[in-house]
């Protein structure tokens, strides 16, 4: 994170997301502030709270894509949740605290993987020794029958056997490392833990289910099942077992909770779906109730997880919503105050669609060209064809529902339907898609508004 300045973060996001400079700038500053806070004195560090963000914009303009790319950039626990999945405590559904539990679980897995990498070589060396024991069992040396008798012949014989055994073991070690024994099978005892029952999850029950399974798992004895596996697979299984023994899980959990509290980021999508005014007959359990439950978590509270208590004071929250049927001011005032930064994302038009089709590293045109190429068919799009596709997408968005860049997916699927279907029978051919071909395939559908609603 030291080298990731706001400009560098924006530059990386530019590779995948067209436009939306305000949103990119806001999230890059928020990310950098996480690093800046860590450089402060411990006294001041506790006082600096994260500046939570609400990204407002119609569907298909890049809100979720920004989250996806940020999650890859952030060297920190990062999860994306759907606000519409949560319900008020006491009703069927997931409670909002589950997002913190999920974040803590993710952090434990991240830290465990990091520790695994550190001890991988040691675990591999230990696994190698165990594989060699399976391929060449330890030598049983002859012992004299009485304590007083120590024949020299027996001792020399044992020494020679030991030397020969060691030499053979080293030869097998070289063969093992060179991959010459990869086709060999070995008998391996694989541990299996039998679970006698499960618990049907309900609101607040997922944590109970996990704890019950863990408790019962520790009571129930581990059964070993002998399997015949190839040497590489056996090596992998044994290395995992040895790594598990070497890792200090108490240290992992402690580090994971600290990273969750200090660096955790939660991306709350579709926050506009929990806005809405009360019906006047009591609280709305699926909207305002969720907001009230979310408030203490965003404000800063302590949530119990199976790994221990997690404080949410310094977790960064980034929320997004289309707000087409409501507005941010419809959120309860206390929750609004906890999202001080608001960024509006612009709707996309023809010019942006042209760029989206060509410029990003994961551009749709590049994806479809690569997919069809696997069948031995080379397709190319002329500049006029790309402009026509972008124009149709913009037109359909205006006349029907505006689903942003997602419209390009539906249009390209329809456009390349026949080519994709016949590709396996047209190996070693080249096809050029021009504006004439695009019009032939799509003009009739675009003209018929009812048809375009169903197909595009």
N, C-alpha and C positions, 0 to 999 in steps of 0.2 A: 504493500500500500504506500510505502515511502515515495516511490517513483510515480505513483498515479496522481498527477496534478489534475485540477478540474479541466484544463485544456486537453490533456491526454485522454481523460475519460470521455469527453465530448467527441474527440477524434475517433476513438474506438466505437462509440455508439453511431457515429456517422457512417461507418462501414455497413451497417445493417438497417438504419432507420433514416428515412428521407425527411428533411424539414424538422419541425417541432423543436426549434433551437431553444425556446424558453424553457421547455420541460427538461431538455438535456442539461441546460445550464443549472437549473434548480437541483436536479438529482446529483449532478457532479459536485456541486458545492456541499450538499448534504453529506455525500460520501467522504469528501475531503475533511469536513468538520469532525468526522469520527476520528480521523488520524490526528488532527490538530489538538483535540481534547486530550488525547493520550500523552501529549507532550507537556501538558500543564502540571503544576504542583498538585499533589494529592488533595489538598484542601480546596483548591479552586476547581479541580476536575469534577468533584461531586456537585458543584453548583451549576455547571454548564449542562443544560438539558438539551436533548435533540430537538431540532426544528422540523416537526412533522409536516408532510406535504400532502395536499390534495391536488390530483391532476384531473382536470375537467375537460371532457371532449367527447364527441360522438364515437360510436363504435367503429373499429377498423382504421383508427388514425395512428396507432403505434403505442398506446398506453401499456398493453400487456407485453409487447415486444421490448419496450424499455425495461420492464421488470425482468424479463428472461435474460437480457444481456447483462443487466446489473448483477444478477445472481451468479453469473459466470465470472464477473469481474471481482465481486466482493470476496475477499479472503476471510469470510465470516459466515456464521449461520444465517441463512436467508431462506424464508419460505413465502409462498404465495397462497393466500386463502381467499375463498369466495364469501363475501359478507352475507349473501343470501342463504348460505348453508346453516347459519347459526340461528338459534331460538333462545328466548328468555329462559333462565333457569327454572326448572319445574315442568317444562313442556318437552314433548318428543323432539329430538334433534340434537345437534351438537352445541355444547355451551362454549362461550367465547374463550374461556380459559384453556380450551384444548389447543388453541393456536400456540400458546406458550409451551405447553407440554410437547407439541410437535417440534417446536424450535429447539427445545432442550434435547430431545431424542436425536435430532439431526446433528446438533453440536457434539453429542457423545460419539456418534458415528464418524464425524469429521476428525475429531481428536484421536479416536481409536485408529483410524486409517493412517494418520500422521505418525503415531507411535509404531504402528505395524511396519511402516517404511524404514524407520530407524533400526528396528531389530530384525529386518528381513534377512540380512546376510547371516546373522547368528542363527536364526531359526532354520535357514536353508542348510547351514553346516550341520546342525543337530539332526535335521531330517535325513541328510546324506548318510550320517553314521547309522541311523536306524534302518535305512534301506539296505545298507551294506550288511547289517546283522541279519536281515531277512534273506538276502541273496547268499550270504556265507555265514551260517550260524557260528557263534563263538566256539572256540576249540575246547574240548573236554580233555584235560591233561590227566595222565595216569598218576595215581598217588600210591605210595608204599602202604602195605597193609598194617604195619605197626609203627609206633612213634619212634622206636629205637632204630629201626632199619631205615637207612638212607642210601640205597645203592646209587653209585655214581652213574651207572648206565641209564637209570631212569631219569635222572636230572638232565643229563646230556641229551637224551632222547626228547625230553620235554622242550628243551631249549631249541633244538632243531625243528621240532613241530611248530613251536611258536614263531620262529623265523620264517618258515615256509608259509605258515598261515598268514602272517603279516604281509609277506611279499605277494601272495595271491590276492589279499584284500586290496592292496595298492593297485594291482593290475585291474581288478574289478572297478575300483574307484575311477581310474582313467577311462575305462570303457563307459562307465556311467556318465561321466562328464562329457564325453564325446558323442553321447546319444546312441551308442551301439547296443544298449540294452533296452531301448524304448519299446521294443515289441515284446519284451519279456513280461510275464505275469507274476505277481506275488500275492500271497494270502495276507490280508490285512484285517485287523479287528477294528471296525468302525463303530463308534459309540452312538447309540440311539436312545433318546429319552422319550418314553411312552407317556402320552397325555390321556388320562382316563376320561376327561370331559372338558367341555368349553362352556363359556357363559355367553348368553345372547346379549350383545351390546345394546344399550339404550342410553338415554341422556345421562351423562356422568358415569356411565358404566364401563367405558373402554379402559379407564385407568384401573378399575376394580378387576376387570378381566385379565389385564396384563399382570397385576400383582398376584392374583390367584394362581395363574399359570406358573409364575416364577416360584411361588411358595410350594405348590404341588410338585413342580419340577425338581425342587431341592429335596423334597421328602421321598419322591419316587426314585428307586434306584436306576442308574443308567445301565441300559442293556448294551452289550457288545454283539455286533453281528459280523461274522466273518465273511469277507467278500474277496473275490478274485479280481484284482485290478491291475492295469498296466503300470509299469514303473513310473512314468511321468505323472499319472494321476495319483499314485500312491505318494509320490514326492510332494505334490501339492497338498494333499490331505494331511500328511504328517507335519509339513511346514506350518500349516494353519494351526494345528494342535499345539505345536511347540511355541509358536508366536503367542497364542492365547495364554500359555503358562508364563511367558516372559513379561507380558504386559501387566502393569499395576493398575487395575481398574479403578481403585480409589483415587489415584492421581489423575486418571483420565476424566472421571466424573467431576472432580474438583475444578480441573482446567476447563471442562466443557461448560459448567455453570458460569464460571467467570467470563468466558468468551460470549456466552449467550447474553449475560447482563451488560457487558461493556461494548460489544460489537454487533449484537443481533439486529437483524432488519426483517420487518414483517410487511409484506405487500398485500394490502386489503383491496381486492378487486370488487367491483359492483357495489360500492358503498351507497350509491343512490337508491339501491333496492331496499334499504332499510330506513329510508326517509318516508315521511308521511305523517299527517296529523292524526291525533287521537280521535276516535269515533265519538267521544263524549260519554261513552258508557264504560269508562275505565281504560286502563292502559292497553295499547295494542301490543300483544305478546310477540308478534313476529317482526315489529319494526321499532317503535320507541323503546320497547322492553330490551331489545338487543343493544340499542344505543346506550341505554342506562347501564347494562352489564359491561359494555365495552369501555365506558368512561373510566372506571378505576384502573383498568389495565393500561390504557393510553396515558392516564395521569401519572401512574406509578403506584404499584402495589406489589404484594408478594403472592406468588402463585405456587401451590404445592404440586410437585411433580414426583414421579417415582425415583428420580435421581436426587431429590432434595428441593428446598424452597428456592424459587427464582424471583429476583426483584426485577420489575419491568421499567424502573425509572429512566434508564438510559437506552432502552430499545428504540430504534428508529422505526416509525410507522409511515408508510407511503400508501395513501388511499387513492383510488381512481373511480370515476363514475361518469356515465354519459350525461346524467342530469337532464334528460330530454322531457321527462314528465314531472320533474321537481327541480329544486335549486339547492345549492349548498346551505343557504339560510334556513332550509327546512329541517336541517339537523338540529338536535337540541343544542342550545347556546353553549353549554359547558363543553360539548364535544367539538363544536366549531372552534372554540378557543384553543383547543389542543392541536389544531392543525393550522398554524399561523401562516404557512406558505401555500398560496393557491396559484396554480399554473393552468392556463387555458391552452388546450391543443386545438389547432386549426383543422377545419374540415379539408379533405383532399379533393383536388380537381384534376383536370386533364394533364396539366404540366407535371404535377407530382406523380401521377400514374405512369407517365412516360419514364420518369427517373426511377420509380420503384421497379418497373419491369426490367431495367438494364443495370443500374448502378450498384446496388448492394451486393455484398459477397454471396448472399443467398438469394439473389434475384430470381424471380419466378421463371424468366426466360432461360436462365442458366440451368435451373433445376429440370425443366422439361426437356431441354436439349440433351442433358446428361442422361436422363431416364430413357429417352428413345434411343440414344446411342448404344445402350446396353444390348439392344436388339440388332445392332449393325446398321442402323438407319441414321444418317446425318441430316438434321433439319436446321435450316437457318431462317431467321426472321429479318425481312427488310425493314428499313427505317419507317417506310410508309405503313407497313403492317402494324408495327408497334404503336404508331400514332393513332391508327384506326382502332386498335384494341382499347387504348386509353380513352379515346373519344366515346366509344360505345359504353365503356364502364361508367364514365362521367354522366352520360345521357340516361342510362338505366337507373343510376343512383338518384338523379334528379326526379325522374318520373315515378319511380316506385319508392322503396325504402332505401335510405342512404346507409349502406353498410361499409362504406369506406373502401380500403384496399382489398377487403375480402371479396369484393365483386370481381376482382381480377382472377381469382381462383376459379370461380364458377364459369367465367367467360372462356378462360384458357382450356378448361376441361371440356367444354362443349366444342370449342374450336378444333381441338386435337383428338377428339373422340375417335373418328374414323382412322386417322393415322396410327394412333395408339393401338387400336383393335387389330389392324392389319400388319403392324410392324414385324411380327415374327416371320411372316411370309415374304417380306420385302427386304431381306438382308442385302447389304452392300449397295444400298441406293442412297441418293442424295435428293432432298426435297427443299425447295425454297418457298417460304410462306410470304406472300405479298398482300397488299391491301385488297386486291381483287378477290383473293381466296377468302379473306376475313369477311368481306361483304357478302360473298356467296353463301357462306356458312351461317352468318348471324343476322343479316339485314331483315329477313322475314320475321325472325323472332323478336327483334328490337321494335319493329313496326307495330306488332300486335302486343299491346300493353298487357292484356290478360295472360298471353303466352309467356312474355318476358318475366312476369311475376313468378310463374311456376318454374321456368327453366333457368333463367339467369339471376 
